[in-house]
Amino acid sequence: MSDGTDRPAGHYDRSGGVAGPPHFVTGRAAPGSGALPTTRTAPLPGMPSPATPGRTGHGRRPLGDMGGGRSRKPRPSRRRKIVRLTVLLVCALFASSVGTYVWADTELDQEVDLNALPDRPAGGKGTNYLIVGSDSRDGLSEQARKDLRTGSAEGRRTDSMIVLHTGANGTTMLSLPRDSWVTVPPYVRPETGKSFSAEPDKLNAAFSLGGPDLLVRAVERNTGLRIDHYAEIGFAGFVGVVDAVGGVDICLDRAIKDKNSGADLQKGCQTLDGTEALAFVRQRKQEAQGDLGRTRNQQKFLTALARKAATAGTLLNPAKSFPTLSAGLDTLVVDKDTDLRDLMSLFQAMRGVTAGDGRQLNVPVSNPALATSKGSAVQWDDRRARKLFAQLRNDRPVTAAQGA
């Protein structure tokens, strides 16, 4: 309709501005003439009259001169669109990551109750994690067992044991050889109910005889360190985690070929997949120091794995974090007080060792081939080992020399 049409007060015109004040009829058209009544706009006090220069029609500005009305919003620039899209994507990733971690936290197998263990040492300073690599075949098919050369043994035994201490003086990764000759505390076999007195044996025997509970007690009894958190992962979980993060980069100073573990690795830097990684950390026949050499390889690989798994590209990417967590949870066993946040702290601590914020040690050894009734075992250097354990217990800088 034309601008001369009567409109109610406050009517919005098509341009987005508000039309002028109401129009009042000033004359009538002759009956039958077909003409519309003539109107005029009554100017409000302080407002320009219709004749004011720059106005057209009934006191309204042209569409290109809408300073007195509501202006159109400018279209967002390309840069602003990109910023908005980035913010939305970050929010979506964060929400997905939080959802993934909440799910993972509820899936943790918290079967170990450290608070129920008897005869525990007093708590020290800092935090102690006991990290265990078991040879559990759970989750592996017969073909997978054959491909990974895990053998057919049932149950769980330990292939590696590491005490990771974090505190005011950085992180210390202390490997305990599986063949360490220690005193196993008294225990009761759960399947028979038969009681056994404390006796000397290899450290990994504690795990096979009484599971995680007896292993933690044996470590605490022989080191004087109170274990705050326990984390154990089996073969299937280890392989799955390595594959989920896209393999782990590692550099070797020599080629390794071992028919027992299946290791066939070239000298130099390379990316190991899950199968190759498992073979690398299990082999010891090619190591001049046997089990001691293997523990060093395990430390070296775990820090490299932590460096890869704890990066923002993995943690904040659901496409990577979900498969990584899912693969690890398949065979991961922790204590009742350990949640996903504690596991992330563990990984960050191991990653810190790689960055130079800590040390990697073997327990000091006086005899790597001690003849015992249970076969060849590793004998700790009692004096140096006690000094090292005391430093860790009191969270002091580690000065004890590394054993051979």
Secondary structure, 3 states (H helix, E strand, C coil): CCCCCCCCCCCECCCCCECCCCEEECCCCCCCCCCCCCEEECCCCCCCCCCCCCCECCCECCCCCCCCCCCCCCCCCHHHHHHHHHHHHHHHHHHHHHHHHHHHHHHCEEEECHHHCCCCCCCCCCEEEEEEEECCCCCCCHHHHHHHCCCCCCCCCEEEEEEEEEECCEEEEEECCCCEEEEECCEECCCCCCEECCEEEEHHHHHHHHHHHHHHHHHHHHHCCCCCEEEEECHHHHHHHHHHCCCEEEEECCCEEECCCCEEECCEEEEECHHHHHHHHHCCCCCCCCHHHHHHHHHHHHHHHHHHHCCHHHHCCHHHHHHHHHHHHCCCEEECCCCHHHHHHHHHHHHHHHCCCEEEEECCEEEEEEEECCEEEEEECHHHHHHHHHHHHCCCCCCCCCCC
